[in-house]
Every structure is written in C-alpha cells, then in structure tokens.
Amino acid sequence: MLQGNGRCYSASTDGSAINTLLSIYDATAECEGLSCLRERLYYNETLHWKSTAGIDYYILVADLSAEFGQYRLIVSVRHDVWTLL
C-alpha cells in the first residue's frame, strides 16, 4: 500500500521474467471497494499516476502466463512535472 501525498508516481514490472498484468487501484473514503485507475496487460509495462493526498493506493501484479515465474516491481516518485490524461 502506498499513501498518496499529491506527488506523481511510476510503477513498472521492467525486468520481470513473466508477462504481467499491472494494475493500480485507489481506495477512497466514499467507496466500499477499490477503483482501478490504470491497468496494462503488457510485458515490462510502466504506469504513471498522480496521487491524491490521504488516498491509499494498491498495486496488483498478476502473471498472465500459465507458468509460474518471478516478477520485479519498481515504484518511484516522479520529480518532473507532467499532466495525466
């Protein structure tokens, strides 16, 4: 879990040995569940999002292949300024 602070973040599965589904979810006080913010079905994908202060974010990495394998998850703060569509 990552608690939002208004900064921009990146999450990546670059370097994973398997094809991954990378998803970012947020949990707001108004909802009873999780809302998917971004989702990618590609190998070594990177997702970007701007966090909201006080909101909890969850990152899901799932294996898309029928075999088991290792994955790598890298989460970093973006220091440059950009606009999310």
Rosetta silent file (secondary structure, phi, psi, omega in degrees, C-alpha in Angstrom):
SEQUENCE: MLQGNGRCYSASTDGSAINTLLSIYDATAECEGLSCLRERLYYNETLHWKSTAGIDYYILVADLSAEFGQYRLIVSVRHDVWTLL
SCORE:     score description
SCORE:     0.000 S_00000001
   1 L     0.000  140.217  177.774    0.000    0.000    0.000 S_00000001
   2 E  -126.132  127.463  178.908    1.172    3.492   -0.836 S_00000001
   3 E   -92.246  128.463 -177.960   -0.474    6.530    0.731 S_00000001
   4 L   -64.311  147.857  179.550   -0.949    9.438   -1.647 S_00000001
   5 L  -139.655   14.702 -179.638    0.747   12.750   -0.986 S_00000001
   6 L    88.504   -3.311 -179.657   -0.034   14.700   -4.175 S_00000001
   7 L   -89.367  163.600  177.331    3.128   13.579   -5.962 S_00000001
   8 E   -91.945  138.088 -177.515    3.387   11.761   -9.290 S_00000001
   9 E  -125.587  157.977  172.052    4.429    8.091   -9.217 S_00000001
  10 E  -127.633  141.165  173.233    5.566    5.409  -11.647 S_00000001
  11 E  -128.223  134.227 -175.635    5.181    1.650  -11.211 S_00000001
  12 E  -139.689  146.569  171.909    6.987   -0.757  -13.511 S_00000001
  13 L  -108.673   21.463  178.499    7.445   -4.503  -13.981 S_00000001
  14 L   -56.574  131.280 -178.862   10.501   -3.921  -16.190 S_00000001
  15 L    94.623   -0.532  178.342   12.933   -6.811  -15.796 S_00000001
  16 L   -72.336  149.494  179.752   10.276   -9.402  -14.933 S_00000001
  17 L   -86.257   -4.431 -176.488   10.721  -12.919  -16.260 S_00000001
  18 L  -128.231  161.620  170.798    6.978  -13.270  -16.964 S_00000001
  19 L   -75.812  134.098 -172.789    4.236  -11.386  -18.811 S_00000001
  20 E  -124.111  155.486  165.979    2.359   -9.338  -16.249 S_00000001
  21 E  -106.074  116.084 -179.368   -0.902   -7.545  -15.669 S_00000001
  22 E  -108.992  122.314 -177.721   -0.013   -4.376  -13.757 S_00000001
  23 E  -131.043  142.754  175.840   -2.931   -2.536  -12.113 S_00000001
  24 E  -116.087  126.903 -179.945   -3.144    0.491   -9.824 S_00000001
  25 E  -119.762  149.743  171.754   -6.167    0.784   -7.514 S_00000001
  26 E  -122.402  154.578  178.272   -7.262    3.523   -5.142 S_00000001
  27 E  -124.773  112.977  178.728   -9.494    3.339   -2.098 S_00000001
  28 L  -101.212  159.974 -179.582  -11.453    6.459   -1.237 S_00000001
  29 L   -64.448  -26.177 -177.012  -13.468    7.048    1.893 S_00000001
  30 L   -78.547  -19.512 -175.777  -16.629    7.349   -0.210 S_00000001
  31 L  -107.724  156.453 -179.701  -16.386    3.890   -1.774 S_00000001
  32 L   -94.970   -6.447 -178.924  -16.661    0.475   -0.223 S_00000001
  33 L  -135.362 -157.918 -179.162  -14.218   -1.151   -2.626 S_00000001
  34 L  -106.883  144.922  175.812  -11.296   -0.377   -4.883 S_00000001
  35 E  -111.061  131.927  179.800  -11.389    1.590   -8.128 S_00000001
  36 E   -80.375  120.621  178.584   -8.966    0.690  -10.906 S_00000001
  37 E   -85.698  -47.045 -176.978   -7.048    3.789  -12.009 S_00000001
  38 E  -145.534  148.782  179.350   -4.759    2.235  -14.616 S_00000001
  39 E  -151.317  136.729  179.217   -4.219   -1.252  -15.989 S_00000001
  40 E  -136.404  141.169 -177.595   -1.778   -2.698  -18.528 S_00000001
  41 L  -108.173   19.412 -172.322   -1.512   -6.194  -19.998 S_00000001
  42 L  -105.752  159.126  177.264    1.934   -5.867  -21.496 S_00000001
  43 L   -73.018  132.855  177.943    5.344   -7.263  -20.724 S_00000001
  44 L    56.509   49.408 -177.464    7.607   -4.814  -18.870 S_00000001
  45 L   -90.247  151.839  174.459    4.987   -2.089  -18.697 S_00000001
  46 E  -122.061  132.388  176.519    5.229    1.198  -16.773 S_00000001
  47 E  -113.438  145.857  178.428    2.202    3.006  -15.355 S_00000001
  48 E  -124.953  143.388  174.170    2.135    6.629  -14.196 S_00000001
  49 E  -156.163  154.870  175.665   -0.357    8.362  -11.932 S_00000001
  50 E   -99.787  122.696 -178.013   -0.747   11.475   -9.813 S_00000001
  51 L   -80.011  159.156  174.544   -1.628   10.633   -6.241 S_00000001
  52 L  -111.917  131.714 -177.953   -4.133   12.451   -4.082 S_00000001
  53 L   -55.065  131.866  176.895   -3.080   13.281   -0.525 S_00000001
  54 L    85.226   -6.190  179.324   -4.557   10.880    2.035 S_00000001
  55 L   -93.550  136.051  177.812   -5.769    8.290   -0.505 S_00000001
  56 E   -87.153  136.771  179.158   -4.404    4.731   -0.268 S_00000001
  57 E  -118.959  140.273  179.689   -3.136    3.121   -3.493 S_00000001
  58 E  -123.173  139.001 -179.131   -2.688   -0.596   -4.116 S_00000001
  59 E  -114.101  125.984  179.090   -0.581   -2.171   -6.858 S_00000001
  60 E  -111.080  127.580  172.653   -1.520   -5.568   -8.275 S_00000001
  61 E  -117.254  120.472 -179.629    0.930   -7.635  -10.311 S_00000001
  62 E  -121.776  147.706  177.926   -0.578  -10.750  -11.877 S_00000001
  63 E   -83.524  125.897  179.785    1.005  -13.464  -14.042 S_00000001
  64 L   -92.539   -6.531 -179.084   -0.589  -13.685  -17.500 S_00000001
  65 L   -98.283  168.455  179.168    1.066  -16.961  -18.456 S_00000001
  66 L   -80.982   -8.054 -179.049    0.148  -20.492  -17.438 S_00000001
  67 L  -105.246  158.083  176.216    3.557  -20.910  -15.814 S_00000001
  68 L   -86.698  154.851  177.897    4.904  -19.504  -12.576 S_00000001
  69 L  -170.754  174.913 -179.444    7.801  -17.095  -12.569 S_00000001
  70 L   -90.498  146.221  173.565    9.434  -14.188  -10.852 S_00000001
  71 L  -125.013  162.029  179.059    8.375  -10.610  -11.319 S_00000001
  72 L  -125.862  128.800  178.630   10.040   -7.350  -10.460 S_00000001
  73 L  -119.549  124.537  178.872    8.079   -4.326   -9.242 S_00000001
  74 E  -120.414  123.214  176.858    9.682   -0.881   -9.163 S_00000001
  75 E  -118.221  128.955 -177.867    7.766    2.082   -7.704 S_00000001
  76 E  -140.419  156.684  176.633    9.315    5.527   -7.916 S_00000001
  77 E   -88.088  134.350  176.472    8.440    9.177   -7.381 S_00000001
  78 E   -88.938  126.857  179.963    8.446   11.354  -10.476 S_00000001
  79 L   -96.060  -15.660  176.134   10.263   14.620   -9.889 S_00000001
  80 L   -85.303  162.735 -177.415    9.414   16.177  -13.224 S_00000001
  81 L  -102.579  129.706  177.569    6.027   17.803  -13.803 S_00000001
  82 L  -150.834  162.086 -177.655    3.610   16.289  -16.344 S_00000001
  83 L  -106.220  131.258  175.736   -0.106   16.090  -16.931 S_00000001
  84 L   -89.519  139.108  177.474   -2.029   12.810  -16.872 S_00000001
  85 L   -91.078    0.000    0.000   -4.824   12.394  -19.387 S_00000001
